[in-house]
Amino acid sequence: MQIKEIFENATNVYRTKKYIVKQIISYEAHNEFHNVLYSQDTFYKRTYLRDKYYESKYKNKIDINGKRLKTACSTRKYID
């Protein structure tokens, strides 16, 4: 996997102590029930190269680590 793939098609990317997290947020409209925002989260273990790429991409952010965007529900996938 290329490091750039972590950032492709992401709605939001942020860092935790151990992971760089890619969030893909989707909206689902429902006629009978409430509309829903949900998140597909992929947790990539932080490595030296992933951190360097992240830092170069987001060097101008006020909070370089970023924050998770809240949604009603989410799925998680972990990658080393």
mmJSON file of the N, C-alpha and C atoms, coordinates in Angstrom:
{"data_MODEL":{"atom_site":{
"group_PDB":["ATOM","ATOM","ATOM","ATOM","ATOM","ATOM","ATOM","ATOM","ATOM","ATOM","ATOM","ATOM","ATOM","ATOM","ATOM","ATOM","ATOM","ATOM","ATOM","ATOM","ATOM","ATOM","ATOM","ATOM","ATOM","ATOM","ATOM","ATOM","ATOM","ATOM","ATOM","ATOM","ATOM","ATOM","ATOM","ATOM","ATOM","ATOM","ATOM","ATOM","ATOM","ATOM","ATOM","ATOM","ATOM","ATOM","ATOM","ATOM","ATOM","ATOM","ATOM","ATOM","ATOM","ATOM","ATOM","ATOM","ATOM","ATOM","ATOM","ATOM","ATOM","ATOM","ATOM","ATOM","ATOM","ATOM","ATOM","ATOM","ATOM","ATOM","ATOM","ATOM","ATOM","ATOM","ATOM","ATOM","ATOM","ATOM","ATOM","ATOM","ATOM","ATOM","ATOM","ATOM","ATOM","ATOM","ATOM","ATOM","ATOM","ATOM","ATOM","ATOM","ATOM","ATOM","ATOM","ATOM","ATOM","ATOM","ATOM","ATOM","ATOM","ATOM","ATOM","ATOM","ATOM","ATOM","ATOM","ATOM","ATOM","ATOM","ATOM","ATOM","ATOM","ATOM","ATOM","ATOM","ATOM","ATOM","ATOM","ATOM","ATOM","ATOM","ATOM","ATOM","ATOM","ATOM","ATOM","ATOM","ATOM","ATOM","ATOM","ATOM","ATOM","ATOM","ATOM","ATOM","ATOM","ATOM","ATOM","ATOM","ATOM","ATOM","ATOM","ATOM","ATOM","ATOM","ATOM","ATOM","ATOM","ATOM","ATOM","ATOM","ATOM","ATOM","ATOM","ATOM","ATOM","ATOM","ATOM","ATOM","ATOM","ATOM","ATOM","ATOM","ATOM","ATOM","ATOM","ATOM","ATOM","ATOM","ATOM","ATOM","ATOM","ATOM","ATOM","ATOM","ATOM","ATOM","ATOM","ATOM","ATOM","ATOM","ATOM","ATOM","ATOM","ATOM","ATOM","ATOM","ATOM","ATOM","ATOM","ATOM","ATOM","ATOM","ATOM","ATOM","ATOM","ATOM","ATOM","ATOM","ATOM","ATOM","ATOM","ATOM","ATOM","ATOM","ATOM","ATOM","ATOM","ATOM","ATOM","ATOM","ATOM","ATOM","ATOM","ATOM","ATOM","ATOM","ATOM","ATOM","ATOM","ATOM","ATOM","ATOM","ATOM","ATOM","ATOM","ATOM","ATOM","ATOM","ATOM","ATOM","ATOM","ATOM","ATOM","ATOM","ATOM","ATOM","ATOM","ATOM"],
"id":[1,2,3,4,5,6,7,8,9,10,11,12,13,14,15,16,17,18,19,20,21,22,23,24,25,26,27,28,29,30,31,32,33,34,35,36,37,38,39,40,41,42,43,44,45,46,47,48,49,50,51,52,53,54,55,56,57,58,59,60,61,62,63,64,65,66,67,68,69,70,71,72,73,74,75,76,77,78,79,80,81,82,83,84,85,86,87,88,89,90,91,92,93,94,95,96,97,98,99,100,101,102,103,104,105,106,107,108,109,110,111,112,113,114,115,116,117,118,119,120,121,122,123,124,125,126,127,128,129,130,131,132,133,134,135,136,137,138,139,140,141,142,143,144,145,146,147,148,149,150,151,152,153,154,155,156,157,158,159,160,161,162,163,164,165,166,167,168,169,170,171,172,173,174,175,176,177,178,179,180,181,182,183,184,185,186,187,188,189,190,191,192,193,194,195,196,197,198,199,200,201,202,203,204,205,206,207,208,209,210,211,212,213,214,215,216,217,218,219,220,221,222,223,224,225,226,227,228,229,230,231,232,233,234,235,236,237,238,239,240],
"type_symbol":["N","C","C","N","C","C","N","C","C","N","C","C","N","C","C","N","C","C","N","C","C","N","C","C","N","C","C","N","C","C","N","C","C","N","C","C","N","C","C","N","C","C","N","C","C","N","C","C","N","C","C","N","C","C","N","C","C","N","C","C","N","C","C","N","C","C","N","C","C","N","C","C","N","C","C","N","C","C","N","C","C","N","C","C","N","C","C","N","C","C","N","C","C","N","C","C","N","C","C","N","C","C","N","C","C","N","C","C","N","C","C","N","C","C","N","C","C","N","C","C","N","C","C","N","C","C","N","C","C","N","C","C","N","C","C","N","C","C","N","C","C","N","C","C","N","C","C","N","C","C","N","C","C","N","C","C","N","C","C","N","C","C","N","C","C","N","C","C","N","C","C","N","C","C","N","C","C","N","C","C","N","C","C","N","C","C","N","C","C","N","C","C","N","C","C","N","C","C","N","C","C","N","C","C","N","C","C","N","C","C","N","C","C","N","C","C","N","C","C","N","C","C","N","C","C","N","C","C","N","C","C","N","C","C","N","C","C","N","C","C"],
"label_atom_id":["N","CA","C","N","CA","C","N","CA","C","N","CA","C","N","CA","C","N","CA","C","N","CA","C","N","CA","C","N","CA","C","N","CA","C","N","CA","C","N","CA","C","N","CA","C","N","CA","C","N","CA","C","N","CA","C","N","CA","C","N","CA","C","N","CA","C","N","CA","C","N","CA","C","N","CA","C","N","CA","C","N","CA","C","N","CA","C","N","CA","C","N","CA","C","N","CA","C","N","CA","C","N","CA","C","N","CA","C","N","CA","C","N","CA","C","N","CA","C","N","CA","C","N","CA","C","N","CA","C","N","CA","C","N","CA","C","N","CA","C","N","CA","C","N","CA","C","N","CA","C","N","CA","C","N","CA","C","N","CA","C","N","CA","C","N","CA","C","N","CA","C","N","CA","C","N","CA","C","N","CA","C","N","CA","C","N","CA","C","N","CA","C","N","CA","C","N","CA","C","N","CA","C","N","CA","C","N","CA","C","N","CA","C","N","CA","C","N","CA","C","N","CA","C","N","CA","C","N","CA","C","N","CA","C","N","CA","C","N","CA","C","N","CA","C","N","CA","C","N","CA","C","N","CA","C","N","CA","C","N","CA","C","N","CA","C","N","CA","C","N","CA","C","N","CA","C","N","CA","C"],
"label_alt_id":[null,null,null,null,null,null,null,null,null,null,null,null,null,null,null,null,null,null,null,null,null,null,null,null,null,null,null,null,null,null,null,null,null,null,null,null,null,null,null,null,null,null,null,null,null,null,null,null,null,null,null,null,null,null,null,null,null,null,null,null,null,null,null,null,null,null,null,null,null,null,null,null,null,null,null,null,null,null,null,null,null,null,null,null,null,null,null,null,null,null,null,null,null,null,null,null,null,null,null,null,null,null,null,null,null,null,null,null,null,null,null,null,null,null,null,null,null,null,null,null,null,null,null,null,null,null,null,null,null,null,null,null,null,null,null,null,null,null,null,null,null,null,null,null,null,null,null,null,null,null,null,null,null,null,null,null,null,null,null,null,null,null,null,null,null,null,null,null,null,null,null,null,null,null,null,null,null,null,null,null,null,null,null,null,null,null,null,null,null,null,null,null,null,null,null,null,null,null,null,null,null,null,null,null,null,null,null,null,null,null,null,null,null,null,null,null,null,null,null,null,null,null,null,null,null,null,null,null,null,null,null,null,null,null,null,null,null,null,null,null],
"label_comp_id":["MET","MET","MET","GLN","GLN","GLN","ILE","ILE","ILE","LYS","LYS","LYS","GLU","GLU","GLU","ILE","ILE","ILE","PHE","PHE","PHE","GLU","GLU","GLU","ASN","ASN","ASN","ALA","ALA","ALA","THR","THR","THR","ASN","ASN","ASN","VAL","VAL","VAL","TYR","TYR","TYR","ARG","ARG","ARG","THR","THR","THR","LYS","LYS","LYS","LYS","LYS","LYS","TYR","TYR","TYR","ILE","ILE","ILE","VAL","VAL","VAL","LYS","LYS","LYS","GLN","GLN","GLN","ILE","ILE","ILE","ILE","ILE","ILE","SER","SER","SER","TYR","TYR","TYR","GLU","GLU","GLU","ALA","ALA","ALA","HIS","HIS","HIS","ASN","ASN","ASN","GLU","GLU","GLU","PHE","PHE","PHE","HIS","HIS","HIS","ASN","ASN","ASN","VAL","VAL","VAL","LEU","LEU","LEU","TYR","TYR","TYR","SER","SER","SER","GLN","GLN","GLN","ASP","ASP","ASP","THR","THR","THR","PHE","PHE","PHE","TYR","TYR","TYR","LYS","LYS","LYS","ARG","ARG","ARG","THR","THR","THR","TYR","TYR","TYR","LEU","LEU","LEU","ARG","ARG","ARG","ASP","ASP","ASP","LYS","LYS","LYS","TYR","TYR","TYR","TYR","TYR","TYR","GLU","GLU","GLU","SER","SER","SER","LYS","LYS","LYS","TYR","TYR","TYR","LYS","LYS","LYS","ASN","ASN","ASN","LYS","LYS","LYS","ILE","ILE","ILE","ASP","ASP","ASP","ILE","ILE","ILE","ASN","ASN","ASN","GLY","GLY","GLY","LYS","LYS","LYS","ARG","ARG","ARG","LEU","LEU","LEU","LYS","LYS","LYS","THR","THR","THR","ALA","ALA","ALA","CYS","CYS","CYS","SER","SER","SER","THR","THR","THR","ARG","ARG","ARG","LYS","LYS","LYS","TYR","TYR","TYR","ILE","ILE","ILE","ASP","ASP","ASP"],
"label_asym_id":["A","A","A","A","A","A","A","A","A","A","A","A","A","A","A","A","A","A","A","A","A","A","A","A","A","A","A","A","A","A","A","A","A","A","A","A","A","A","A","A","A","A","A","A","A","A","A","A","A","A","A","A","A","A","A","A","A","A","A","A","A","A","A","A","A","A","A","A","A","A","A","A","A","A","A","A","A","A","A","A","A","A","A","A","A","A","A","A","A","A","A","A","A","A","A","A","A","A","A","A","A","A","A","A","A","A","A","A","A","A","A","A","A","A","A","A","A","A","A","A","A","A","A","A","A","A","A","A","A","A","A","A","A","A","A","A","A","A","A","A","A","A","A","A","A","A","A","A","A","A","A","A","A","A","A","A","A","A","A","A","A","A","A","A","A","A","A","A","A","A","A","A","A","A","A","A","A","A","A","A","A","A","A","A","A","A","A","A","A","A","A","A","A","A","A","A","A","A","A","A","A","A","A","A","A","A","A","A","A","A","A","A","A","A","A","A","A","A","A","A","A","A","A","A","A","A","A","A","A","A","A","A","A","A","A","A","A","A","A","A"],
"label_entity_id":["1","1","1","1","1","1","1","1","1","1","1","1","1","1","1","1","1","1","1","1","1","1","1","1","1","1","1","1","1","1","1","1","1","1","1","1","1","1","1","1","1","1","1","1","1","1","1","1","1","1","1","1","1","1","1","1","1","1","1","1","1","1","1","1","1","1","1","1","1","1","1","1","1","1","1","1","1","1","1","1","1","1","1","1","1","1","1","1","1","1","1","1","1","1","1","1","1","1","1","1","1","1","1","1","1","1","1","1","1","1","1","1","1","1","1","1","1","1","1","1","1","1","1","1","1","1","1","1","1","1","1","1","1","1","1","1","1","1","1","1","1","1","1","1","1","1","1","1","1","1","1","1","1","1","1","1","1","1","1","1","1","1","1","1","1","1","1","1","1","1","1","1","1","1","1","1","1","1","1","1","1","1","1","1","1","1","1","1","1","1","1","1","1","1","1","1","1","1","1","1","1","1","1","1","1","1","1","1","1","1","1","1","1","1","1","1","1","1","1","1","1","1","1","1","1","1","1","1","1","1","1","1","1","1","1","1","1","1","1","1"],
"label_seq_id":[1,1,1,2,2,2,3,3,3,4,4,4,5,5,5,6,6,6,7,7,7,8,8,8,9,9,9,10,10,10,11,11,11,12,12,12,13,13,13,14,14,14,15,15,15,16,16,16,17,17,17,18,18,18,19,19,19,20,20,20,21,21,21,22,22,22,23,23,23,24,24,24,25,25,25,26,26,26,27,27,27,28,28,28,29,29,29,30,30,30,31,31,31,32,32,32,33,33,33,34,34,34,35,35,35,36,36,36,37,37,37,38,38,38,39,39,39,40,40,40,41,41,41,42,42,42,43,43,43,44,44,44,45,45,45,46,46,46,47,47,47,48,48,48,49,49,49,50,50,50,51,51,51,52,52,52,53,53,53,54,54,54,55,55,55,56,56,56,57,57,57,58,58,58,59,59,59,60,60,60,61,61,61,62,62,62,63,63,63,64,64,64,65,65,65,66,66,66,67,67,67,68,68,68,69,69,69,70,70,70,71,71,71,72,72,72,73,73,73,74,74,74,75,75,75,76,76,76,77,77,77,78,78,78,79,79,79,80,80,80],
"pdbx_PDB_ins_code":[null,null,null,null,null,null,null,null,null,null,null,null,null,null,null,null,null,null,null,null,null,null,null,null,null,null,null,null,null,null,null,null,null,null,null,null,null,null,null,null,null,null,null,null,null,null,null,null,null,null,null,null,null,null,null,null,null,null,null,null,null,null,null,null,null,null,null,null,null,null,null,null,null,null,null,null,null,null,null,null,null,null,null,null,null,null,null,null,null,null,null,null,null,null,null,null,null,null,null,null,null,null,null,null,null,null,null,null,null,null,null,null,null,null,null,null,null,null,null,null,null,null,null,null,null,null,null,null,null,null,null,null,null,null,null,null,null,null,null,null,null,null,null,null,null,null,null,null,null,null,null,null,null,null,null,null,null,null,null,null,null,null,null,null,null,null,null,null,null,null,null,null,null,null,null,null,null,null,null,null,null,null,null,null,null,null,null,null,null,null,null,null,null,null,null,null,null,null,null,null,null,null,null,null,null,null,null,null,null,null,null,null,null,null,null,null,null,null,null,null,null,null,null,null,null,null,null,null,null,null,null,null,null,null,null,null,null,null,null,null],
"Cartn_x":[0.827,0.0,0.872,0.483,1.161,0.688,1.578,1.201,0.126,0.172,-0.828,-2.245,-2.384,-3.709,-4.457,-3.735,-4.37,-5.233,-4.811,-5.465,-6.472,-6.499,-7.413,-8.857,-9.762,-11.203,-11.596,-10.743,-11.046,-11.854,-12.834,-13.555,-12.744,-12.071,-11.287,-10.141,-8.99,-7.851,-7.317,-7.061,-6.521,-5.59,-4.852,-3.909,-4.279,-4.07,-4.14,-2.725,-2.573,-1.245,-0.609,-1.425,-0.877,-1.278,-2.263,-2.803,-2.992,-2.964,-3.462,-4.795,-5.856,-7.2,-7.793,-8.281,-8.971,-10.469,-11.21,-12.654,-13.33,-14.243,-15.086,-16.512,-17.073,-18.398,-19.438,-20.533,-21.63,-22.931,-23.851,-25.167,-26.205,-27.143,-28.212,-29.558,-30.342,-31.679,-32.656,-33.599,-34.571,-35.959,-36.901,-38.254,-39.052,-38.878,-39.673,-38.982,-37.672,-36.93,-36.05,-35.187,-34.297,-33.187,-32.727,-31.563,-30.331,-29.321,-28.166,-26.853,-25.921,-24.531,-23.761,-22.984,-22.168,-20.752,-19.844,-18.428,-17.788,-17.001,-16.198,-14.768,-14.276,-12.967,-11.936,-10.781,-9.668,-8.504,-8.016,-6.926,-5.627,-4.699,-3.392,-2.37,-1.666,-0.654,0.374,0.734,1.705,3.088,3.726,5.102,5.865,7.153,7.975,7.578,7.465,7.147,5.725,4.758,3.382,3.302,4.003,4.016,4.642,5.739,6.405,5.496,4.805,3.887,2.73,2.164,1.069,1.508,2.671,3.17,3.425,3.892,4.114,2.777,1.788,0.48,-0.303,-0.184,-0.982,-0.153,1.004,1.903,1.302,0.328,-0.248,-1.505,-1.92,-3.091,-2.768,-3.736,-3.542,-3.317,-4.145,-3.978,-3.55,-2.258,-1.74,-2.327,-2.709,-3.275,-4.717,-5.439,-6.821,-7.737,-9.003,-10.005,-10.971,-11.577,-12.587,-13.875,-14.507,-15.821,-16.863,-17.769,-18.756,-19.867,-20.25,-21.339,-22.195,-23.376,-24.284,-23.742,-23.067,-22.495,-21.245,-20.438,-19.205,-18.781,-17.932,-17.269,-15.784,-15.057,-13.615,-12.884,-11.735,-10.846,-9.429,-8.622,-7.247,-6.254,-5.226,-4.176,-2.821,-1.933,-0.588,0.269],
"Cartn_y":[-1.185,0.0,1.25,2.205,3.487,4.357,5.162,6.033,7.02,7.469,8.421,7.856,6.53,5.899,6.189,6.426,6.751,7.996,8.923,10.219,10.323,9.328,9.372,9.152,9.905,9.798,10.039,10.639,10.879,12.162,12.099,13.303,14.034,13.266,13.822,12.856,13.409,12.608,13.257,12.431,12.951,11.91,12.345,11.446,11.238,10.017,9.718,9.357,8.933,8.584,7.445,6.472,5.301,5.171,5.967,5.768,7.071,6.942,7.976,7.428,8.213,7.72,8.433,7.641,8.139,7.961,9.047,9.016,9.294,8.41,8.646,8.773,9.95,10.214,10.18,9.483,9.353,9.795,10.201,10.644,9.736,9.285,8.451,9.055,9.392,9.93,8.77,8.898,7.835,8.457,7.919,8.484,8.271,7.131,6.82,7.194,7.026,7.263,8.502,8.732,9.892,9.69,10.78,10.732,10.447,9.833,9.378,9.792,10.258,10.443,9.272,8.589,7.505,7.598,6.987,7.109,5.74,5.625,4.43,4.824,4.345,4.745,3.649,4.047,3.122,3.645,2.824,3.191,2.593,3.452,3.016,3.227,2.174,2.294,3.343,4.223,5.268,4.667,5.079,4.695,5.99,5.896,7.066,7.684,6.864,7.382,7.946,7.259,7.773,9.108,9.213,10.476,11.609,11.327,12.365,12.844,11.924,12.309,13.117,12.662,13.381,14.799,14.929,16.243,17.165,16.635,17.493,17.93,17.047,17.367,18.376,18.262,19.103,20.092,20.461,21.344,22.715,23.166,24.494,24.495,23.337,23.272,23.88,24.538,25.08,23.937,22.905,21.7,20.581,20.304,19.351,17.954,17.574,16.238,16.135,17.237,17.227,16.561,16.434,15.836,15.006,14.057,13.205,13.993,13.85,14.439,13.462,13.954,13.085,12.686,11.427,10.877,9.984,9.606,8.771,7.364,6.828,5.487,5.39,4.369,4.215,2.75,2.455,1.155,1.409,0.41,0.554,-0.598,-0.242,-1.228,-0.829,-1.792,-1.507,-2.113,-1.312,-1.752,-1.442,-2.437,-2.231,-1.417],
"Cartn_z":[0.0,0.0,0.0,-0.797,-0.839,0.325,0.882,1.993,1.558,0.317,-0.185,-0.123,-0.205,-0.175,1.115,2.195,3.469,3.325,2.504,2.412,1.262,0.393,-0.756,-0.319,-0.886,-0.645,0.807,1.595,3.006,3.165,4.045,4.443,5.494,6.349,7.449,7.759,8.117,8.56,9.823,10.847,12.104,12.72,13.764,14.428,15.883,16.353,17.774,18.211,19.448,19.948,19.14,18.695,18.012,16.553,16.083,14.744,13.981,12.652,11.748,11.257,11.416,11.148,9.935,9.002,7.814,8.045,7.94,8.126,6.789,6.403,5.234,5.761,5.64,6.2,5.087,5.376,4.417,5.066,4.227,4.662,4.035,4.844,4.32,4.7,3.696,3.917,4.023,4.933,5.147,5.228,4.489,4.441,5.722,6.373,7.564,8.865,8.91,10.145,9.991,10.958,10.908,9.875,9.325,8.447,9.301,8.699,9.478,8.82,9.654,9.249,9.828,9.011,9.537,8.975,9.708,9.391,9.228,8.182,7.958,8.316,9.458,9.973,9.737,9.212,9.041,9.862,10.784,11.685,11.152,10.756,10.259,11.373,11.739,12.78,12.36,13.298,12.982,12.777,11.698,11.414,11.107,11.054,10.755,9.409,8.366,7.031,6.955,7.575,7.571,8.307,9.441,10.186,9.379,8.705,7.901,6.772,6.121,5.051,5.621,6.733,7.396,7.75,8.366,8.784,7.602,6.487,5.315,4.705,4.741,4.163,5.015,6.336,7.241,8.049,7.559,8.307,8.609,7.838,8.055,8.924,9.412,10.284,11.645,12.253,13.599,14.584,14.518,15.344,14.402,14.341,13.354,13.524,14.734,14.938,14.493,14.442,14.002,15.016,14.651,15.533,14.716,15.388,14.76,14.589,13.424,13.194,13.73,14.554,15.196,14.224,14.326,13.522,14.419,13.921,14.706,14.908,13.912,14.039,13.174,13.457,12.693,12.66,11.685,11.613,11.714,12.206,12.368,11.697,11.125,10.526,10.905,11.345,11.773,10.794,10.456,9.53,10.154,10.14,10.694,9.816],
"occupancy":[1.0,1.0,1.0,1.0,1.0,1.0,1.0,1.0,1.0,1.0,1.0,1.0,1.0,1.0,1.0,1.0,1.0,1.0,1.0,1.0,1.0,1.0,1.0,1.0,1.0,1.0,1.0,1.0,1.0,1.0,1.0,1.0,1.0,1.0,1.0,1.0,1.0,1.0,1.0,1.0,1.0,1.0,1.0,1.0,1.0,1.0,1.0,1.0,1.0,1.0,1.0,1.0,1.0,1.0,1.0,1.0,1.0,1.0,1.0,1.0,1.0,1.0,1.0,1.0,1.0,1.0,1.0,1.0,1.0,1.0,1.0,1.0,1.0,1.0,1.0,1.0,1.0,1.0,1.0,1.0,1.0,1.0,1.0,1.0,1.0,1.0,1.0,1.0,1.0,1.0,1.0,1.0,1.0,1.0,1.0,1.0,1.0,1.0,1.0,1.0,1.0,1.0,1.0,1.0,1.0,1.0,1.0,1.0,1.0,1.0,1.0,1.0,1.0,1.0,1.0,1.0,1.0,1.0,1.0,1.0,1.0,1.0,1.0,1.0,1.0,1.0,1.0,1.0,1.0,1.0,1.0,1.0,1.0,1.0,1.0,1.0,1.0,1.0,1.0,1.0,1.0,1.0,1.0,1.0,1.0,1.0,1.0,1.0,1.0,1.0,1.0,1.0,1.0,1.0,1.0,1.0,1.0,1.0,1.0,1.0,1.0,1.0,1.0,1.0,1.0,1.0,1.0,1.0,1.0,1.0,1.0,1.0,1.0,1.0,1.0,1.0,1.0,1.0,1.0,1.0,1.0,1.0,1.0,1.0,1.0,1.0,1.0,1.0,1.0,1.0,1.0,1.0,1.0,1.0,1.0,1.0,1.0,1.0,1.0,1.0,1.0,1.0,1.0,1.0,1.0,1.0,1.0,1.0,1.0,1.0,1.0,1.0,1.0,1.0,1.0,1.0,1.0,1.0,1.0,1.0,1.0,1.0,1.0,1.0,1.0,1.0,1.0,1.0,1.0,1.0,1.0,1.0,1.0,1.0,1.0,1.0,1.0,1.0,1.0,1.0],
"B_iso_or_equiv":[0.0,0.0,0.0,0.0,0.0,0.0,0.0,0.0,0.0,0.0,0.0,0.0,0.0,0.0,0.0,0.0,0.0,0.0,0.0,0.0,0.0,0.0,0.0,0.0,0.0,0.0,0.0,0.0,0.0,0.0,0.0,0.0,0.0,0.0,0.0,0.0,0.0,0.0,0.0,0.0,0.0,0.0,0.0,0.0,0.0,0.0,0.0,0.0,0.0,0.0,0.0,0.0,0.0,0.0,0.0,0.0,0.0,0.0,0.0,0.0,0.0,0.0,0.0,0.0,0.0,0.0,0.0,0.0,0.0,0.0,0.0,0.0,0.0,0.0,0.0,0.0,0.0,0.0,0.0,0.0,0.0,0.0,0.0,0.0,0.0,0.0,0.0,0.0,0.0,0.0,0.0,0.0,0.0,0.0,0.0,0.0,0.0,0.0,0.0,0.0,0.0,0.0,0.0,0.0,0.0,0.0,0.0,0.0,0.0,0.0,0.0,0.0,0.0,0.0,0.0,0.0,0.0,0.0,0.0,0.0,0.0,0.0,0.0,0.0,0.0,0.0,0.0,0.0,0.0,0.0,0.0,0.0,0.0,0.0,0.0,0.0,0.0,0.0,0.0,0.0,0.0,0.0,0.0,0.0,0.0,0.0,0.0,0.0,0.0,0.0,0.0,0.0,0.0,0.0,0.0,0.0,0.0,0.0,0.0,0.0,0.0,0.0,0.0,0.0,0.0,0.0,0.0,0.0,0.0,0.0,0.0,0.0,0.0,0.0,0.0,0.0,0.0,0.0,0.0,0.0,0.0,0.0,0.0,0.0,0.0,0.0,0.0,0.0,0.0,0.0,0.0,0.0,0.0,0.0,0.0,0.0,0.0,0.0,0.0,0.0,0.0,0.0,0.0,0.0,0.0,0.0,0.0,0.0,0.0,0.0,0.0,0.0,0.0,0.0,0.0,0.0,0.0,0.0,0.0,0.0,0.0,0.0,0.0,0.0,0.0,0.0,0.0,0.0,0.0,0.0,0.0,0.0,0.0,0.0,0.0,0.0,0.0,0.0,0.0,0.0],
"pdbx_formal_charge":[null,null,null,null,null,null,null,null,null,null,null,null,null,null,null,null,null,null,null,null,null,null,null,null,null,null,null,null,null,null,null,null,null,null,null,null,null,null,null,null,null,null,null,null,null,null,null,null,null,null,null,null,null,null,null,null,null,null,null,null,null,null,null,null,null,null,null,null,null,null,null,null,null,null,null,null,null,null,null,null,null,null,null,null,null,null,null,null,null,null,null,null,null,null,null,null,null,null,null,null,null,null,null,null,null,null,null,null,null,null,null,null,null,null,null,null,null,null,null,null,null,null,null,null,null,null,null,null,null,null,null,null,null,null,null,null,null,null,null,null,null,null,null,null,null,null,null,null,null,null,null,null,null,null,null,null,null,null,null,null,null,null,null,null,null,null,null,null,null,null,null,null,null,null,null,null,null,null,null,null,null,null,null,null,null,null,null,null,null,null,null,null,null,null,null,null,null,null,null,null,null,null,null,null,null,null,null,null,null,null,null,null,null,null,null,null,null,null,null,null,null,null,null,null,null,null,null,null,null,null,null,null,null,null,null,null,null,null,null,null],
"auth_seq_id":[1,1,1,2,2,2,3,3,3,4,4,4,5,5,5,6,6,6,7,7,7,8,8,8,9,9,9,10,10,10,11,11,11,12,12,12,13,13,13,14,14,14,15,15,15,16,16,16,17,17,17,18,18,18,19,19,19,20,20,20,21,21,21,22,22,22,23,23,23,24,24,24,25,25,25,26,26,26,27,27,27,28,28,28,29,29,29,30,30,30,31,31,31,32,32,32,33,33,33,34,34,34,35,35,35,36,36,36,37,37,37,38,38,38,39,39,39,40,40,40,41,41,41,42,42,42,43,43,43,44,44,44,45,45,45,46,46,46,47,47,47,48,48,48,49,49,49,50,50,50,51,51,51,52,52,52,53,53,53,54,54,54,55,55,55,56,56,56,57,57,57,58,58,58,59,59,59,60,60,60,61,61,61,62,62,62,63,63,63,64,64,64,65,65,65,66,66,66,67,67,67,68,68,68,69,69,69,70,70,70,71,71,71,72,72,72,73,73,73,74,74,74,75,75,75,76,76,76,77,77,77,78,78,78,79,79,79,80,80,80],
"auth_comp_id":["MET","MET","MET","GLN","GLN","GLN","ILE","ILE","ILE","LYS","LYS","LYS","GLU","GLU","GLU","ILE","ILE","ILE","PHE","PHE","PHE","GLU","GLU","GLU","ASN","ASN","ASN","ALA","ALA","ALA","THR","THR","THR","ASN","ASN","ASN","VAL","VAL","VAL","TYR","TYR","TYR","ARG","ARG","ARG","THR","THR","THR","LYS","LYS","LYS","LYS","LYS","LYS","TYR","TYR","TYR","ILE","ILE","ILE","VAL","VAL","VAL","LYS","LYS","LYS","GLN","GLN","GLN","ILE","ILE","ILE","ILE","ILE","ILE","SER","SER","SER","TYR","TYR","TYR","GLU","GLU","GLU","ALA","ALA","ALA","HIS","HIS","HIS","ASN","ASN","ASN","GLU","GLU","GLU","PHE","PHE","PHE","HIS","HIS","HIS","ASN","ASN","ASN","VAL","VAL","VAL","LEU","LEU","LEU","TYR","TYR","TYR","SER","SER","SER","GLN","GLN","GLN","ASP","ASP","ASP","THR","THR","THR","PHE","PHE","PHE","TYR","TYR","TYR","LYS","LYS","LYS","ARG","ARG","ARG","THR","THR","THR","TYR","TYR","TYR","LEU","LEU","LEU","ARG","ARG","ARG","ASP","ASP","ASP","LYS","LYS","LYS","TYR","TYR","TYR","TYR","TYR","TYR","GLU","GLU","GLU","SER","SER","SER","LYS","LYS","LYS","TYR","TYR","TYR","LYS","LYS","LYS","ASN","ASN","ASN","LYS","LYS","LYS","ILE","ILE","ILE","ASP","ASP","ASP","ILE","ILE","ILE","ASN","ASN","ASN","GLY","GLY","GLY","LYS","LYS","LYS","ARG","ARG","ARG","LEU","LEU","LEU","LYS","LYS","LYS","THR","THR","THR","ALA","ALA","ALA","CYS","CYS","CYS","SER","SER","SER","THR","THR","THR","ARG","ARG","ARG","LYS","LYS","LYS","TYR","TYR","TYR","ILE","ILE","ILE","ASP","ASP","ASP"],
"auth_asym_id":["A","A","A","A","A","A","A","A","A","A","A","A","A","A","A","A","A","A","A","A","A","A","A","A","A","A","A","A","A","A","A","A","A","A","A","A","A","A","A","A","A","A","A","A","A","A","A","A","A","A","A","A","A","A","A","A","A","A","A","A","A","A","A","A","A","A","A","A","A","A","A","A","A","A","A","A","A","A","A","A","A","A","A","A","A","A","A","A","A","A","A","A","A","A","A","A","A","A","A","A","A","A","A","A","A","A","A","A","A","A","A","A","A","A","A","A","A","A","A","A","A","A","A","A","A","A","A","A","A","A","A","A","A","A","A","A","A","A","A","A","A","A","A","A","A","A","A","A","A","A","A","A","A","A","A","A","A","A","A","A","A","A","A","A","A","A","A","A","A","A","A","A","A","A","A","A","A","A","A","A","A","A","A","A","A","A","A","A","A","A","A","A","A","A","A","A","A","A","A","A","A","A","A","A","A","A","A","A","A","A","A","A","A","A","A","A","A","A","A","A","A","A","A","A","A","A","A","A","A","A","A","A","A","A","A","A","A","A","A","A"],
"auth_atom_id":["N","CA","C","N","CA","C","N","CA","C","N","CA","C","N","CA","C","N","CA","C","N","CA","C","N","CA","C","N","CA","C","N","CA","C","N","CA","C","N","CA","C","N","CA","C","N","CA","C","N","CA","C","N","CA","C","N","CA","C","N","CA","C","N","CA","C","N","CA","C","N","CA","C","N","CA","C","N","CA","C","N","CA","C","N","CA","C","N","CA","C","N","CA","C","N","CA","C","N","CA","C","N","CA","C","N","CA","C","N","CA","C","N","CA","C","N","CA","C","N","CA","C","N","CA","C","N","CA","C","N","CA","C","N","CA","C","N","CA","C","N","CA","C","N","CA","C","N","CA","C","N","CA","C","N","CA","C","N","CA","C","N","CA","C","N","CA","C","N","CA","C","N","CA","C","N","CA","C","N","CA","C","N","CA","C","N","CA","C","N","CA","C","N","CA","C","N","CA","C","N","CA","C","N","CA","C","N","CA","C","N","CA","C","N","CA","C","N","CA","C","N","CA","C","N","CA","C","N","CA","C","N","CA","C","N","CA","C","N","CA","C","N","CA","C","N","CA","C","N","CA","C","N","CA","C","N","CA","C","N","CA","C","N","CA","C","N","CA","C","N","CA","C","N","CA","C","N","CA","C"],
"pdbx_PDB_model_num":[1,1,1,1,1,1,1,1,1,1,1,1,1,1,1,1,1,1,1,1,1,1,1,1,1,1,1,1,1,1,1,1,1,1,1,1,1,1,1,1,1,1,1,1,1,1,1,1,1,1,1,1,1,1,1,1,1,1,1,1,1,1,1,1,1,1,1,1,1,1,1,1,1,1,1,1,1,1,1,1,1,1,1,1,1,1,1,1,1,1,1,1,1,1,1,1,1,1,1,1,1,1,1,1,1,1,1,1,1,1,1,1,1,1,1,1,1,1,1,1,1,1,1,1,1,1,1,1,1,1,1,1,1,1,1,1,1,1,1,1,1,1,1,1,1,1,1,1,1,1,1,1,1,1,1,1,1,1,1,1,1,1,1,1,1,1,1,1,1,1,1,1,1,1,1,1,1,1,1,1,1,1,1,1,1,1,1,1,1,1,1,1,1,1,1,1,1,1,1,1,1,1,1,1,1,1,1,1,1,1,1,1,1,1,1,1,1,1,1,1,1,1,1,1,1,1,1,1,1,1,1,1,1,1,1,1,1,1,1,1]
}}}
